[in-house]
């Protein structure tokens, strides 16, 4: 099942800062908030999105995995849920091969200050809704993030 069936996808390219408010990113995010059911987990770890896609195959996520799963006892591995956030919105990592998350081309680090400010506000709101949706799903929630990603998470979790 596709999050957004092909015949319902926008013709607007998923390239550049338009990605932040792209109609398909918005649809996918609404689907996650309304339809998606998170797995039963004790710990949710929020990680930043990556340039390389799918995220779980990116060099940075390989490092995250080696740290996370290298530190936690093996019996905890299936009790962890990883959620990616950032340019892509809020994406449970098991959905990272779905459209539109595999198909956009934008790097926040190269954006102007106005775009970065818009990102922080937009991502804060998306994170707040995901945190509310999952408030009873996880015992613990932690995040690794820097820069604008960190600012959005700080604002969402305060």
VEXKEDO-249928 format. One record per atom (N, C-alpha, C): residue number from 1; x, y, z; residue in one letter. Coordinates in steps of 0.05 Angstrom, whole numbers. Layout:
BEGIN
   num        u        v        w   residuo
   NUM        X        Y        Z         A
...
//
This chain:
BEGIN
   num        u        v        w   residuo
     1       17      -24        0         X
     1        0        0        0         X
     1       18       25        0         X
     2       13       43      -18         X
     2       28       68      -20         X
     2       15       89       -2         X
     3       31      105       10         X
     3       21      127       27         X
     3        5      146        9         X
     4       17      152      -14         X
     4        3      169      -34         X
     4        3      154      -60         X
     5      -20      144      -69         X
     5      -21      129      -94         X
     5      -11      147     -117         X
     6        1      134     -137         X
     6       13      149     -159         X
     6       -6      169     -172         X
     7      -31      161     -176         X
     7      -49      179     -190         X
     7      -57      203     -173         X
     8      -50      203     -147         X
     8      -57      226     -130         X
     8      -32      244     -125         X
     9      -10      238     -137         X
     9       15      253     -132         X
     9       15      280     -147         X
    10       27      300     -135         X
    10       30      326     -147         X
    10       50      324     -170         X
    11       47      343     -189         X
    11       66      345     -211         X
    11       88      365     -205         X
    12       87      377     -181         X
    12      107      396     -173         X
    12      132      380     -166         X
    13      155      387     -177         X
    13      180      373     -171         X
    13      187      374     -141         X
    14      198      353     -131         X
    14      207      351     -103         X
    14      236      361     -101         X
    15      240      386     -108         X
    15      267      396     -110         X
    15      268      424      -99         X
    16      288      430      -83         X
    16      291      457      -72         X
    16      274      461      -47         X
    17      273      486      -38         X
    17      259      492      -13         X
    17      229      487      -14         X
    18      218      484      -39         X
    18      189      478      -41         X
    18      183      452      -27         X
    19      203      435      -23         X
    19      199      409      -10         X
    19      187      413       18         X
    20      194      434       32         X
    20      185      438       59         X
    20      154      439       61         X
    21      142      451       41         X
    21      112      454       41         X
    21      100      440       16         X
    22      115      422        5         X
    22      105      408      -19         X
    22       79      394      -13         X
    23       59      395      -31         X
    23       33      382      -26         X
    23       36      352      -18         X
    24       55      338      -31         X
    24       58      309      -25         X
    24       71      305        2         X
    25       89      322       10         X
    25      101      320       37         X
    25       79      325       58         X
    26       62      344       52         X
    26       39      350       71         X
    26       20      326       72         X
    27       13      315       49         X
    27       -4      291       49         X
    27        8      268       64         X
    28       33      263       60         X
    28       47      241       73         X
    28       48      246      103         X
    29       53      270      111         X
    29       54      276      140         X
    29       26      272      152         X
    30        5      282      139         X
    30      -22      278      149         X
    30      -29      249      152         X
    31      -20      233      132         X
    31      -25      204      134         X
    31      -11      192      158         X
    32       13      201      164         X
    32       28      190      187         X
    32       13      198      213         X
    33        3      222      214         X
    33      -11      231      238         X
    33      -39      218      241         X
    34      -53      214      219         X
    34      -80      203      221         X
    34      -82      172      218         X
    35      -66      160      201         X
    35      -69      132      194         X
    35      -47      113      206         X
    36      -23      123      208         X
    36       -1      106      216         X
    36       -4       98      245         X
    37        2       72      250         X
    37        2       61      277         X
    37       31       53      285         X
    38       43       68      304         X
    38       70       62      311         X
    38       72       34      324         X
    39       96       22      322         X
    39       99       -4      335         X
    39      100       -1      365         X
    40       95      -23      378         X
    40       97      -24      407         X
    40      127      -22      414         X
    41      136       -1      427         X
    41      164        2      433         X
    41      167       17      460         X
    42      190       12      473         X
    42      196       26      498         X
    42      210       53      493         X
    43      226       53      472         X
    43      243       76      467         X
    43      239       86      438         X
    44      234      112      435         X
    44      233      124      409         X
    44      257      142      406         X
    45      272      138      385         X
    45      296      154      380         X
    45      291      171      355         X
    46      292      197      358         X
    46      289      215      335         X
    46      317      221      324         X
    47      320      217      298         X
    47      345      222      284         X
    47      340      241      261         X
    48      360      257      254         X
    48      357      275      231         X
    48      356      260      205         X
    49      343      271      185         X
    49      342      259      159         X
    49      371      261      147         X
    50      374      248      125         X
    50      400      246      112         X
    50      398      253       82         X
    51      419      262       71         X
    51      420      268       42         X
    51      416      242       27         X
    52      431      221       35         X
    52      429      195       22         X
    52      402      181       29         X
    53      390      169       10         X
    53      364      156       15         X
    53      366      127        4         X
    54      352      108       15         X
    54      335      112       39         X
    54      353      118       64         X
    55      342      131       83         X
    55      357      140      106         X
    55      371      117      120         X
    56      358       95      123         X
    56      370       72      137         X
    56      395       61      124         X
    57      400       68       99         X
    57      424       60       85         X
    57      445       82       83         X
    58      439      105       94         X
    58      458      127       92         X
    58      482      123      110         X
    59      505      135      104         X
    59      528      132      122         X
    59      522      141      150         X
    60      508      164      153         X
    60      503      174      180         X
    60      485      155      196         X
    61      465      143      183         X
    61      447      125      197         X
    61      461       98      203         X
    62      481       90      187         X
    62      497       67      194         X
    62      512       72      220         X
    63      522       96      223         X
    63      537      103      248         X
    63      517      103      271         X
    64      494      116      267         X
    64      473      117      288         X
    64      467       88      297         X
    65      462       71      278         X
    65      455       43      285         X
    65      477       30      300         X
    66      502       33      292         X
    66      524       20      306         X
    66      526       30      335         X
    67      521       55      339         X
    67      522       66      366         X
    67      498       56      383         X
    68      474       60      372         X
    68      449       52      386         X
    68      449       22      393         X
    69      453        6      372         X
    69      450      -23      376         X
    69      475      -35      388         X
    70      497      -20      388         X
    70      522      -29      401         X
    70      522      -24      431         X
    71      506       -4      440         X
    71      505        3      468         X
    71      483      -11      483         X
    72      460      -13      470         X
    72      437      -25      483         X
    72      438      -56      483         X
    73      428      -68      504         X
    73      428      -98      505         X
    73      411     -109      482         X
    74      419     -132      472         X
    74      405     -144      449         X
    74      375     -148      454         X
    75      368     -154      478         X
    75      339     -158      483         X
    75      323     -132      482         X
    76      337     -109      480         X
    76      323      -84      476         X
    76      320      -76      447         X
    77      335      -89      429         X
    77      335      -80      401         X
    77      307      -79      388         X
    78      290      -98      394         X
    78      264      -98      382         X
    78      244      -80      398         X
    79      254      -66      418         X
    79      237      -48      434         X
    79      243      -18      427         X
    80      258      -14      405         X
    80      266       12      397         X
    80      252       20      371         X
    81      242       44      370         X
    81      230       54      345         X
    81      245       79      337         X
    82      255       79      312         X
    82      270      102      302         X
    82      252      118      284         X
    83      252      144      290         X
    83      236      163      274         X
    83      255      184      263         X
    84      254      189      237         X
    84      271      208      224         X
    84      254      234      222         X
    85      268      256      225         X
    85      254      282      222         X
    85      272      302      209         X
    86      260      323      199         X
    86      275      344      186         X
    86      261      353      161         X
    87      277      356      140         X
    87      266      365      114         X
    87      242      348      105         X
    88      243      322      112         X
    88      223      303      104         X
    88      198      305      121         X
    89      198      321      142         X
    89      176      321      162         X
    89      182      302      184         X
    90      164      286      192         X
    90      167      265      212         X
    90      161      238      199         X
    91      182      221      198         X
    91      179      196      183         X
    91      189      172      199         X
    92      171      155      207         X
    92      180      130      219         X
    92      200      116      200         X
    93      223      109      209         X
    93      244      100      190         X
    93      237       76      174         X
    94      218       60      183         X
    94      210       37      167         X
    94      195       45      142         X
    95      188       71      141         X
    95      174       81      117         X
    95      192       97       99         X
    96      218       96      104         X
    96      237      114       89         X
    96      241      107       60         X
    97      230       85       51         X
    97      232       78       22         X
    97      206       85        7         X
    98      187       96       21         X
    98      162      104        9         X
    98      164      132       -5         X
    99      147      136      -24         X
    99      144      163      -36         X
    99      129      180      -16         X
   100      137      204      -11         X
   100      157      221      -24         X
   100      184      222      -10         X
   101      188      206       11         X
   101      212      208       27         X
   101      237      199       12         X
   102      235      183       -8         X
   102      258      174      -23         X
   102      264      192      -47         X
   103      246      211      -52         X
   103      246      225      -78         X
   103      252      255      -77         X
   104      258      266      -54         X
   104      262      295      -54         X
   104      292      302      -55         X
   105      297      326      -63         X
   105      325      336      -65         X
   105      326      364      -53         X
   106      335      365      -29         X
   106      338      391      -15         X
   106      356      387        9         X
   107      374      406       13         X
   107      391      406       37         X
   107      387      432       52         X
   108      376      429       76         X
   108      371      453       93         X
   108      396      469       99         X
   109      418      455      102         X
   109      444      469      108         X
   109      452      489       87         X
   110      442      486       63         X
   110      450      505       42         X
   110      428      526       37         X
   111      407      526       54         X
   111      385      545       50         X
   111      391      572       63         X
   112      376      592       54         X
   112      379      619       66         X
   112      366      620       94         X
   113      372      641      108         X
   113      362      644      136         X
   113      332      644      138         X
   114      318      656      119         X
   114      289      657      119         X
   114      277      629      116         X
   115      289      613       99         X
   115      280      585       95         X
   115      285      569      120         X
   116      308      573      132         X
   116      314      558      157         X
   116      295      565      179         X
   117      287      591      181         X
   117      268      600      201         X
   117      241      586      196         X
   118      233      586      171         X
   118      207      573      164         X
   118      208      543      171         X
   119      231      531      165         X
   119      234      502      172         X
   119      230      498      201         X
   120      243      513      218         X
   120      241      510      247         X
   120      212      511      256         X
   121      197      531      247         X
   121      169      534      254         X
   121      152      511      244         X
   122      156      503      219         X
   122      140      481      208         X
   122      147      455      221         X
   123      172      450      225         X
   123      180      424      237         X
   123      172      423      267         X
   124      173      445      281         X
   124      164      446      308         X
   124      135      437      310         X
   125      118      448      292         X
   125       90      440      292         X
   125       86      411      285         X
   126      101      401      266         X
   126       98      373      258         X
   126      107      355      281         X
   127      129      362      294         X
   127      139      346      317         X
   127      119      346      340         X
   128      107      370      346         X
   128       87      371      367         X
   128       65      352      362         X
   129       54      351      337         X
   129       32      333      331         X
   129       40      304      334         X
   130       64      297      325         X
   130       73      270      328         X
   130       78      263      357         X
   131       89      281      373         X
   131       93      276      401         X
   131       66      272      416         X
   132       47      288      409         X
   132       20      285      420         X
   132        8      258      412         X
   133        9      252      386         X
   133       -2      226      376         X
   133       10      202      391         X
   134       35      203      397         X
   134       49      180      408         X
   134       55      182      438         X
   135       42      201      451         X
   135       49      205      479         X
   135       46      181      497         X
   136       29      162      489         X
   136       25      137      505         X
   136       39      113      493         X
   137       52      117      470         X
   137       64       95      456         X
   137       91       86      467         X
   138      107      105      476         X
   138      134      100      484         X
   138      139      107      514         X
   139      155       92      528         X
   139      163       99      555         X
   139      182      123      554         X
   140      200      123      535         X
   140      220      144      533         X
   140      223      153      504         X
   141      230      179      501         X
   141      235      190      475         X
   141      260      207      477         X
   142      279      202      459         X
   142      303      218      459         X
   142      309      226      430         X
   143      326      246      427         X
   143      332      256      400         X
   143      362      263      398         X
   144      373      258      375         X
   144      399      268      368         X
   144      395      288      345         X
   145      403      313      350         X
   145      400      333      329         X
   145      416      357      335         X
   146      423      372      314         X
   146      439      396      315         X
   146      426      418      299         X
   147      435      443      304         X
   147      426      465      288         X
   147      396      470      288         X
   148      385      474      265         X
   148      356      480      263         X
   148      340      455      271         X
   149      350      432      267         X
   149      336      407      276         X
   149      333      408      306         X
   150      355      415      319         X
   150      354      416      349         X
   150      335      438      358         X
   151      336      461      345         X
   151      318      483      354         X
   151      288      474      351         X
   152      282      462      329         X
   152      254      452      325         X
   152      246      432      346         X
   153      264      414      353         X
   153      258      393      373         X
   153      256      406      401         X
   154      273      425      407         X
   154      271      439      433         X
   154      244      454      436         X
   155      236      467      415         X
   155      211      482      415         X
   155      187      463      418         X
   156      189      440      403         X
   156      167      421      404         X
   156      164      407      430         X
   157      186      402      444         X
   157      185      386      468         X
   157      183      403      494         X
   158      183      429      491         X
   158      181      446      515         X
   158      152      452      522         X
//
